[in-house]
């Protein structure tokens, strides 16, 4: 099976994470949360490739981005490429701010990791379903 070169499908919408004063430095709990989130993503998607882009860790499934982790000083943004309606997860992820294609996580210790892993797995399956017709053409 052949795929287009990875560079052709790289996520390029992220701007460098910096302020006029300099680079944003995440606090210790954000750094720990980033590490844990990275482990959870690889547990769900061990075949993913991670590529740092402008200070953001972007996780690719084949040649398409699936997740991205963007650290901020006091929280982590988990971006996802799917079009999943997060309403069914909102009650079970009550300490997470849900945006358009992203979750803002202030403190990973305050949320149910089992529900987060379930969400990551559902997003992965959604992406794989989208890729099946594309892969069948190659």
MDTraj code that builds the backbone (N, CA, C; nanometers):
import mdtraj as md
import numpy as np

residues = "UNK UNK UNK UNK UNK UNK UNK UNK UNK UNK UNK UNK UNK UNK UNK UNK UNK UNK UNK UNK UNK UNK UNK UNK UNK UNK UNK UNK UNK UNK UNK UNK UNK UNK UNK UNK UNK UNK UNK UNK UNK UNK UNK UNK UNK UNK UNK UNK UNK UNK UNK UNK UNK UNK UNK UNK UNK UNK UNK UNK UNK UNK UNK UNK UNK UNK UNK UNK UNK UNK UNK UNK UNK UNK UNK UNK UNK UNK UNK UNK UNK UNK UNK UNK UNK UNK UNK UNK UNK UNK UNK UNK UNK UNK UNK UNK UNK UNK UNK UNK UNK UNK UNK UNK UNK UNK UNK UNK UNK UNK UNK UNK UNK UNK UNK UNK UNK UNK UNK UNK UNK UNK UNK UNK UNK UNK UNK UNK UNK UNK UNK UNK UNK UNK UNK UNK UNK UNK".split()
xyz = np.array([
    [0.0838, -0.1167, 0.0000],
    [0.0000, 0.0000, 0.0000],
    [0.0888, 0.1237, 0.0000],
    [0.0591, 0.2196, -0.0845],
    [0.1385, 0.3409, -0.0920],
    [0.0578, 0.4583, -0.0394],
    [0.1287, 0.5506, 0.0197],
    [0.0656, 0.6705, 0.0706],
    [0.1367, 0.7918, 0.0126],
    [0.0649, 0.9034, 0.0127],
    [0.1282, 1.0283, -0.0287],
    [0.2366, 1.0619, 0.0715],
    [0.3382, 1.1358, 0.0305],
    [0.4429, 1.1748, 0.1255],
    [0.3816, 1.2461, 0.2452],
    [0.4318, 1.2175, 0.3634],
    [0.3783, 1.2738, 0.4861],
    [0.3752, 1.4259, 0.4826],
    [0.4764, 1.4875, 0.4253],
    [0.4834, 1.6328, 0.4225],
    [0.3624, 1.6938, 0.3514],
    [0.3046, 1.6228, 0.2560],
    [0.1913, 1.6760, 0.1811],
    [0.0675, 1.6898, 0.2681],
    [0.0572, 1.6132, 0.3759],
    [-0.0615, 1.6148, 0.4605],
    [-0.0325, 1.6659, 0.6004],
    [0.0794, 1.7314, 0.6211],
    [0.1141, 1.7776, 0.7549],
    [0.0195, 1.8874, 0.7997],
    [-0.0075, 1.8882, 0.9266],
    [-0.0906, 1.9909, 0.9855],
    [-0.0086, 2.1183, 0.9954],
    [-0.0545, 2.2234, 0.9332],
    [0.0243, 2.3473, 0.9321],
    [-0.0538, 2.4648, 0.9880],
    [-0.1618, 2.4378, 1.0613],
    [-0.2450, 2.5472, 1.1111],
    [-0.2000, 2.5991, 1.2464],
    [-0.1056, 2.5341, 1.3106],
    [-0.0598, 2.5786, 1.4416],
    [0.0458, 2.6859, 1.4267],
    [0.0329, 2.7907, 1.5041],
    [0.1358, 2.8937, 1.5081],
    [0.2271, 2.8619, 1.6251],
    [0.3495, 2.9076, 1.6207],
    [0.4402, 2.8784, 1.7325],
    [0.3816, 2.9258, 1.8651],
    [0.4010, 2.8443, 1.9675],
    [0.3487, 2.8759, 2.1003],
    [0.4435, 2.9716, 2.1710],
    [0.4179, 3.0997, 2.1529],
    [0.5027, 3.1982, 2.2185],
    [0.4229, 3.3246, 2.2434],
    [0.4756, 3.4069, 2.3289],
    [0.4154, 3.5355, 2.3611],
    [0.5176, 3.6430, 2.3264],
    [0.4792, 3.7698, 2.3301],
    [0.5789, 3.8752, 2.3039],
    [0.6965, 3.8690, 2.4010],
    [0.6716, 3.8145, 2.5206],
    [0.7791, 3.8058, 2.6196],
    [0.8707, 3.6860, 2.5962],
    [0.8278, 3.5912, 2.5144],
    [0.9095, 3.4727, 2.4894],
    [0.8247, 3.3476, 2.4832],
    [0.8882, 3.2345, 2.4867],
    [0.8205, 3.1067, 2.4760],
    [0.7394, 3.0777, 2.6015],
    [0.6209, 3.0204, 2.5816],
    [0.5372, 2.9796, 2.6932],
    [0.6014, 2.8585, 2.7596],
    [0.6158, 2.8639, 2.8905],
    [0.6718, 2.7526, 2.9647],
    [0.5613, 2.6891, 3.0487],
    [0.5236, 2.5647, 3.0173],
    [0.4190, 2.4991, 3.0956],
    [0.4654, 2.4767, 3.2392],
    [0.3692, 2.4832, 3.3339],
    [0.4062, 2.4539, 3.4713],
    [0.4234, 2.3027, 3.4877],
    [0.4648, 2.2602, 3.6075],
    [0.4983, 2.1190, 3.6293],
    [0.3802, 2.0253, 3.6063],
    [0.2606, 2.0642, 3.6512],
    [0.1475, 1.9724, 3.6326],
    [0.1096, 1.9615, 3.4850],
    [0.1272, 2.0672, 3.4066],
    [0.1007, 2.0602, 3.2631],
    [0.2023, 1.9677, 3.1960],
    [0.3263, 1.9768, 3.2361],
    [0.4293, 1.8886, 3.1811],
    [0.3982, 1.7425, 3.2122],
    [0.3555, 1.7148, 3.3340],
    [0.3175, 1.5782, 3.3719],
    [0.1945, 1.5322, 3.2931],
    [0.0967, 1.6216, 3.2778],
    [-0.0235, 1.5880, 3.2006],
    [0.0110, 1.5589, 3.0546],
    [0.1022, 1.6355, 2.9967],
    [0.1459, 1.6107, 2.8590],
    [0.2055, 1.4711, 2.8442],
    [0.2891, 1.4356, 2.9389],
    [0.3522, 1.3030, 2.9362],
    [0.2457, 1.1931, 2.9441],
    [0.1510, 1.2077, 3.0362],
    [0.0453, 1.1075, 3.0533],
    [-0.0435, 1.1005, 2.9296],
    [-0.0816, 1.2156, 2.8745],
    [-0.1643, 1.2163, 2.7541],
    [-0.0928, 1.1506, 2.6362],
    [0.0358, 1.1748, 2.6240],
    [0.1135, 1.1102, 2.5185],
    [0.1101, 0.9589, 2.5353],
    [0.1271, 0.9110, 2.6581],
    [0.1205, 0.7668, 2.6843],
    [-0.0169, 0.7105, 2.6506],
    [-0.1241, 0.7832, 2.6856],
    [-0.2596, 0.7368, 2.6561],
    [-0.2845, 0.7300, 2.5058],
    [-0.2377, 0.8299, 2.4331],
    [-0.2557, 0.8298, 2.2877],
    [-0.1820, 0.7113, 2.2258],
    [-0.0594, 0.6852, 2.2699],
    [0.0148, 0.5711, 2.2164],
    [-0.0445, 0.4377, 2.2607],
    [-0.1101, 0.4332, 2.3763],
    [-0.1773, 0.3101, 2.4192],
    [-0.2945, 0.2783, 2.3269],
    [-0.3657, 0.3818, 2.2835],
    [-0.4801, 0.3640, 2.1942],
    [-0.4354, 0.3502, 2.0491],
    [-0.3297, 0.4219, 2.0121],
    [-0.2832, 0.4260, 1.8734],
    [-0.1325, 0.4004, 1.8682],
    [-0.0906, 0.2765, 1.8950],
    [0.0537, 0.2494, 1.8983],
    [0.1224, 0.2686, 1.7631],
    [0.0452, 0.2645, 1.6560],
    [0.1038, 0.2815, 1.5232],
    [0.1201, 0.4276, 1.4832],
    [0.0807, 0.5185, 1.5697],
    [0.0899, 0.6616, 1.5393],
    [0.2351, 0.7067, 1.5312],
    [0.2548, 0.8073, 1.4497],
    [0.3838, 0.8740, 1.4397],
    [0.3652, 1.0142, 1.4953],
    [0.4546, 1.0559, 1.5839],
    [0.4440, 1.1908, 1.6409],
    [0.5496, 1.2799, 1.5762],
    [0.5053, 1.3969, 1.5327],
    [0.5946, 1.4943, 1.4704],
    [0.5721, 1.6278, 1.5387],
    [0.6768, 1.6867, 1.5957],
    [0.6602, 1.8190, 1.6566],
    [0.6477, 1.9264, 1.5482],
    [0.5456, 2.0099, 1.5618],
    [0.5220, 2.1176, 1.4664],
    [0.4941, 2.2454, 1.5443],
    [0.5863, 2.3394, 1.5411],
    [0.5695, 2.4686, 1.6082],
    [0.5370, 2.4533, 1.7566],
    [0.6037, 2.3629, 1.8257],
    [0.5834, 2.3446, 1.9683],
    [0.4661, 2.2563, 2.0043],
    [0.3990, 2.1998, 1.9044],
    [0.2830, 2.1137, 1.9253],
    [0.3211, 1.9729, 1.8812],
    [0.2880, 1.8721, 1.9624],
    [0.3112, 1.7328, 1.9241],
    [0.1914, 1.6850, 1.8435],
    [0.2140, 1.6525, 1.7161],
    [0.1057, 1.6096, 1.6279],
    [0.1221, 1.4598, 1.6014],
    [0.0142, 1.3858, 1.6243],
    [0.0130, 1.2408, 1.6095],
    [-0.0561, 1.2061, 1.4783],
    [0.0173, 1.1350, 1.3918],
    [-0.0335, 1.0981, 1.2602],
    [-0.0688, 0.9508, 1.2569],
    [-0.1794, 0.9223, 1.1901],
    [-0.2193, 0.7860, 1.1596],
    [-0.2077, 0.7753, 1.0088],
    [-0.1186, 0.6948, 0.9604],
    [-0.0770, 0.6913, 0.8200],
    [-0.0301, 0.8319, 0.7831],
    [-0.0945, 0.8974, 0.6875],
    [-0.0487, 1.0303, 0.6456],
    [-0.1412, 1.1419, 0.6917],
    [-0.2339, 1.1115, 0.7799],
    [-0.3318, 1.2103, 0.8252],
    [-0.3175, 1.2324, 0.9755],
    [-0.3265, 1.3582, 1.0188],
    [-0.3141, 1.3848, 1.1611],
    [-0.4403, 1.3404, 1.2325],
    [-0.4225, 1.2872, 1.3517],
    [-0.5329, 1.2356, 1.4321],
    [-0.5493, 1.3174, 1.5596],
    [-0.4390, 1.3388, 1.6321],
    [-0.4403, 1.4154, 1.7565],
    [-0.3246, 1.5146, 1.7561],
    [-0.3404, 1.6187, 1.8357],
    [-0.2315, 1.7127, 1.8586],
    [-0.2401, 1.7601, 2.0029],
    [-0.1249, 1.7682, 2.0684],
    [-0.1172, 1.8168, 2.2062],
    [-0.0437, 1.9496, 2.2077],
    [-0.1128, 2.0524, 2.2551],
    [-0.0548, 2.1867, 2.2618],
    [-0.0465, 2.2296, 2.4080],
    [0.0743, 2.2401, 2.4611],
    [0.0881, 2.2833, 2.6002],
    [0.0736, 2.4345, 2.6136],
    [0.0095, 2.4750, 2.7190],
    [0.0011, 2.6160, 2.7560],
    [0.0519, 2.6267, 2.8990],
    [0.0613, 2.7441, 2.9513],
    [0.1195, 2.7597, 3.0840],
    [0.0408, 2.6835, 3.1905],
    [-0.0934, 2.6856, 3.1842],
    [-0.1735, 2.6248, 3.2902],
    [-0.2681, 2.5151, 3.2430],
    [-0.2615, 2.4763, 3.1160],
    [-0.3474, 2.3692, 3.0671],
    [-0.2884, 2.3088, 2.9399],
    [-0.3538, 2.2028, 2.8944],
    [-0.3144, 2.1346, 2.7711],
    [-0.4362, 2.1310, 2.6801],
    [-0.4164, 2.1618, 2.5535],
    [-0.5227, 2.1467, 2.4546],
    [-0.4972, 2.0180, 2.3778],
    [-0.5988, 1.9342, 2.3726],
    [-0.5950, 1.8118, 2.2938],
    [-0.6842, 1.8351, 2.1721],
    [-0.6216, 1.8500, 2.0567],
    [-0.6958, 1.8699, 1.9326],
    [-0.7171, 1.7347, 1.8667],
    [-0.8273, 1.7212, 1.7948],
    [-0.8533, 1.5989, 1.7207],
    [-0.9118, 1.6347, 1.5857],
    [-0.8872, 1.5489, 1.4876],
    [-0.9255, 1.5809, 1.3506],
    [-1.0653, 1.5334, 1.3142],
    [-1.1260, 1.4506, 1.3955],
    [-1.2573, 1.3958, 1.3616],
    [-1.3700, 1.4951, 1.3797],
    [-1.4853, 1.4584, 1.3278],
    [-1.6050, 1.5418, 1.3377],
    [-1.7020, 1.4872, 1.4412],
    [-1.6524, 1.4196, 1.5394],
    [-1.7353, 1.3542, 1.6404],
    [-1.8100, 1.4568, 1.7253],
    [-1.9374, 1.4296, 1.7485],
    [-2.0165, 1.5108, 1.8399],
    [-1.9814, 1.4666, 1.9818],
    [-1.9241, 1.5569, 2.0590],
    [-1.8765, 1.5235, 2.1929],
    [-1.9858, 1.5238, 2.2994],
    [-2.1101, 1.5502, 2.2610],
    [-2.2184, 1.5621, 2.3591],
    [-2.2312, 1.4376, 2.4462],
    [-2.2122, 1.3204, 2.3890],
    [-2.2276, 1.1986, 2.4684],
    [-2.1152, 1.1789, 2.5708],
    [-2.0086, 1.2560, 2.5578],
    [-1.8985, 1.2481, 2.6536],
    [-1.8998, 1.3631, 2.7547],
    [-1.9789, 1.4648, 2.7300],
    [-1.9725, 1.5860, 2.8132],
    [-2.0065, 1.5597, 2.9601],
    [-2.1059, 1.4761, 2.9884],
    [-2.1405, 1.4464, 3.1277],
    [-2.0302, 1.3685, 3.1984],
    [-1.9636, 1.2818, 3.1246],
    [-1.8608, 1.1968, 3.1861],
    [-1.7232, 1.2621, 3.1883],
    [-1.7065, 1.3710, 3.1138],
    [-1.5816, 1.4479, 3.1163],
    [-1.6130, 1.5895, 3.1662],
    [-1.6707, 1.5966, 3.2837],
    [-1.7225, 1.7238, 3.3342],
    [-1.6141, 1.8268, 3.3656],
    [-1.4914, 1.7854, 3.3898],
    [-1.3849, 1.8801, 3.4226],
    [-1.2992, 1.9167, 3.3011],
    [-1.3551, 1.8961, 3.1826],
    [-1.2860, 1.9266, 3.0579],
    [-1.3677, 2.0315, 2.9832],
    [-1.3005, 2.1318, 2.9316],
    [-1.3670, 2.2322, 2.8491],
    [-1.3649, 2.1803, 2.7055],
    [-1.4820, 2.1722, 2.6452],
    [-1.4916, 2.1185, 2.5095],
    [-1.5103, 2.2315, 2.4104],
    [-1.4241, 2.2314, 2.3103],
    [-1.4329, 2.3306, 2.2046],
    [-1.4566, 2.2628, 2.0717],
    [-1.4417, 2.3383, 1.9656],
    [-1.4569, 2.2847, 1.8317],
    [-1.3297, 2.2091, 1.7946],
    [-1.3365, 2.0779, 1.7933],
    [-1.2232, 1.9903, 1.7617],
    [-1.1134, 1.9963, 1.8675],
    [-1.1477, 2.0307, 1.9900],
    [-1.0449, 2.0296, 2.0941],
    [-1.1064, 2.0106, 2.2320],
    [-1.0221, 1.9619, 2.3211],
    [-1.0523, 1.9527, 2.4635],
    [-0.9464, 2.0342, 2.5353],
    [-0.9887, 2.1164, 2.6282],
    [-0.8937, 2.1923, 2.7094],
    [-0.8930, 2.1280, 2.8472],
    [-0.7771, 2.0801, 2.8856],
    [-0.7624, 2.0047, 3.0095],
    [-0.6790, 2.0867, 3.1074],
    [-0.7440, 2.1302, 3.2156],
    [-0.6732, 2.2075, 3.3182],
    [-0.5944, 2.1172, 3.4118],
    [-0.6520, 2.0027, 3.4458],
    [-0.5873, 1.9110, 3.5399],
    [-0.6321, 1.7692, 3.5072],
    [-0.5431, 1.6899, 3.4553],
    [-0.5744, 1.5529, 3.4147],
    [-0.6183, 1.4676, 3.5338],
    [-0.5699, 1.5005, 3.6545],
    [-0.6082, 1.4242, 3.7729],
    [-0.7563, 1.4404, 3.8071],
    [-0.8218, 1.5429, 3.7542],
    [-0.9620, 1.5706, 3.7870],
    [-1.0601, 1.5002, 3.6936],
    [-1.0080, 1.4316, 3.5909],
    [-1.0995, 1.3674, 3.4962],
    [-1.0836, 1.2161, 3.4997],
    [-1.1859, 1.1485, 3.4507],
    [-1.1868, 1.0029, 3.4450],
    [-1.1066, 0.9597, 3.3221],
    [-0.9908, 0.9002, 3.3455],
    [-0.9031, 0.8603, 3.2346],
    [-0.9647, 0.7497, 3.1501],
    [-1.0475, 0.6651, 3.2105],
    [-1.1131, 0.5597, 3.1328],
    [-1.2045, 0.6201, 3.0264],
    [-1.2762, 0.7253, 3.0609],
    [-1.3640, 0.7920, 2.9648],
    [-1.2802, 0.8619, 2.8574],
    [-1.1699, 0.9223, 2.8976],
    [-1.0827, 0.9880, 2.8005],
    [-1.0250, 0.8862, 2.7020],
    [-0.9828, 0.7712, 2.7505],
    [-0.9299, 0.6659, 2.6627],
    [-1.0402, 0.6170, 2.5683],
    [-1.1616, 0.6039, 2.6191],
    [-1.2742, 0.5646, 2.5342],
    [-1.2943, 0.6666, 2.4216],
    [-1.2883, 0.7940, 2.4547],
    [-1.3028, 0.8998, 2.3546],
    [-1.1912, 0.8918, 2.2510],
    [-1.0670, 0.8745, 2.2957],
    [-0.9540, 0.8625, 2.2031],
    [-0.9743, 0.7444, 2.1076],
    [-1.0227, 0.6323, 2.1612],
    [-1.0450, 0.5133, 2.0782],
    [-1.1561, 0.5370, 1.9762],
    [-1.2631, 0.6036, 2.0173],
    [-1.3722, 0.6332, 1.9246],
    [-1.3234, 0.7258, 1.8135],
    [-1.2431, 0.8245, 1.8478],
    [-1.1874, 0.9154, 1.7471],
    [-1.0961, 0.8411, 1.6493],
    [-1.0171, 0.7466, 1.7007],
    [-0.9299, 0.6680, 1.6142],
    [-1.0118, 0.5848, 1.5160],
    [-1.1159, 0.5191, 1.5661],
    [-1.2003, 0.4360, 1.4796],
    [-1.2690, 0.5217, 1.3736],
    [-1.3152, 0.6398, 1.4129],
    [-1.3776, 0.7311, 1.3169],
    [-1.2785, 0.7663, 1.2051],
    [-1.1545, 0.7958, 1.2418],
    [-1.0532, 0.8299, 1.1414],
    [-1.0245, 0.7095, 1.0508],
    [-1.0148, 0.5909, 1.1093],
    [-0.9872, 0.4721, 1.0284],
    [-1.1000, 0.4474, 0.9279],
    [-1.2234, 0.4716, 0.9698],
    [-1.3365, 0.4552, 0.8776],
    [-1.3281, 0.5541, 0.7620],
    [-1.2828, 0.6754, 0.7896],
    [-1.2677, 0.7743, 0.6837],
    [-1.1559, 0.7358, 0.5876],
    [-1.0511, 0.6731, 0.6420],
    [-0.9354, 0.6396, 0.5592],
    [-0.9566, 0.5147, 0.4745],
    [-1.0481, 0.4275, 0.5114],
    [-1.0680, 0.3030, 0.4363],
    [-1.0963, 0.3275, 0.2887],
    [-1.1890, 0.4147, 0.2510],
    [-1.2091, 0.4381, 0.1078],
    [-1.0863, 0.4966, 0.0380],
    [-1.0120, 0.5796, 0.1059],
    [-0.8921, 0.6393, 0.0475],
    [-0.7854, 0.5321, 0.0270],
    [-0.7672, 0.4442, 0.1263],
    [-0.6655, 0.3402, 0.1165],
    [-0.7027, 0.2360, 0.0113],
    [-0.8318, 0.2123, -0.0098],
    [-0.8754, 0.1129, -0.1085],
    [-0.8401, 0.1562, -0.2501],
    [-0.8242, 0.2860, -0.2707],
    [-0.7890, 0.3365, -0.4022],
    [-0.6427, 0.3137, -0.4383],
    [-0.5583, 0.2894, -0.3377],
    [-0.4134, 0.2745, -0.3633],
    [-0.3769, 0.1312, -0.3835],
])
top = md.Topology()
chain = top.add_chain()
for i, resn in enumerate(residues, 1):
    res = top.add_residue(resn, chain, resSeq=i)
    for name in ("N", "CA", "C"):
        top.add_atom(name, md.element.get_by_symbol(name[0]), res)
traj = md.Trajectory(xyz[None], top)
